Amino acid sequence: MDGAEPDRWSDVADEWARLWGGFAEPAWDVVVAASGVGAGARVLDVGCGSGDLLAYLDRRGMSVAGIDPAPGMVSLARARVPAAEVRQGDAEHLPWGDAAFDLVTSVNALQFADDVDDALAELVRVVGPGGQVAVANWAEGRHNDLDVIEQAVARAREEEPLPDGDLREPGGLEELFADGGLEVVASGLVEVPWRVPGDDALVRGVLLGEEADVVAELAPVVLAASARFLAADGGYVLRNHFRYAVGRAAG
């Protein structure tokens, strides 16, 4: 499922949390380490989804807050991390004051903003001078096993595969940060494998949000395209990559 559709994300929130919730942890490790923040830091996660990154940060003793446009995701995040301040809203209108946080993160979310530049300006505003912003999202398709499956599904539906988008390409995040007045302190590519226990979870994860008849029709396509990723235990391992950048606000 693609795009920023809050109602649809609410409808699939529980399923998404089960199948994808902790998937991006290798990217979390990299951006948090690069930022150098630790216990006691004030961190906001923009596009917090079901609260998995909030829980990760909370376990490390940070003071966390989150925001997401999907009510269903907000409910899950609040239940997951009761200590977090989680609000419903979008990246372009963050309901916090200037310089409220030491670090703002946005993982696989910023690209869904109606205006990415305006959204980044808000992230910069709420960290204030010297604060840090960390963004991570999928790398271009050639770095992702999942792209093999998505292309097969697109062919079966006689559709064009979705384009990668500027932020997925090399240098895209760095250019965005420079335009937004951030000094890039770290950036790169990080492997983010998706480990799936079996056929059912694989099909449900790839076709998340689709109607039951569509899932039944496309399940054989997904499984055929995924055969090369089958592991010895009967599960699947898809090796994917995220691009990330960590930047510091001027001042």
HELIX and SHEET records of a PDB file:
HELIX    1   1 PRO A    6  ASP A   11  1                                   6    
HELIX    2   2 ALA A   13  TRP A   20  1                                   8    
HELIX    3   3 GLU A   25  SER A   35  1                                  11    
HELIX    4   4 ASP A   52  ARG A   59  1                                   8    
HELIX    5   5 PRO A   71  ARG A   80  1                                  10    
HELIX    6   6 LEU A  110  PHE A  112  5                                   3    
HELIX    7   7 VAL A  116  VAL A  127  1                                  12    
HELIX    8   8 GLY A  141  HIS A  143  5                                   3    
HELIX    9   9 ASP A  145  ALA A  156  1                                  12    
HELIX   10  10 ASP A  166  ARG A  168  5                                   3    
HELIX   11  11 GLY A  172  ASP A  179  1                                   8    
HELIX   12  12 ASP A  199  VAL A  206  1                                   8    
HELIX   13  13 ALA A  212  SER A  226  1                                  15    
HELIX   14  14 ALA A  227  PHE A  229  5                                   3    
SHEET    1   A 7 GLU A  85  GLN A  88  0                                        
SHEET    2   A 7 SER A  63  ASP A  68  1                                        
SHEET    3   A 7 ARG A  42  VAL A  46  1                                        
SHEET    4   A 7 LEU A 103  VAL A 107  1                                        
SHEET    5   A 7 GLN A 132  TRP A 138  1                                        
SHEET    6   A 7 HIS A 241  ALA A 249 -1                                        
SHEET    7   A 7 LEU A 182  GLU A 191 -1                                        
SHEET    1   B 2 TRP A 194  VAL A 196  0                                        
SHEET    2   B 2 TYR A 236  LEU A 238 -1                                        
END                                                                             
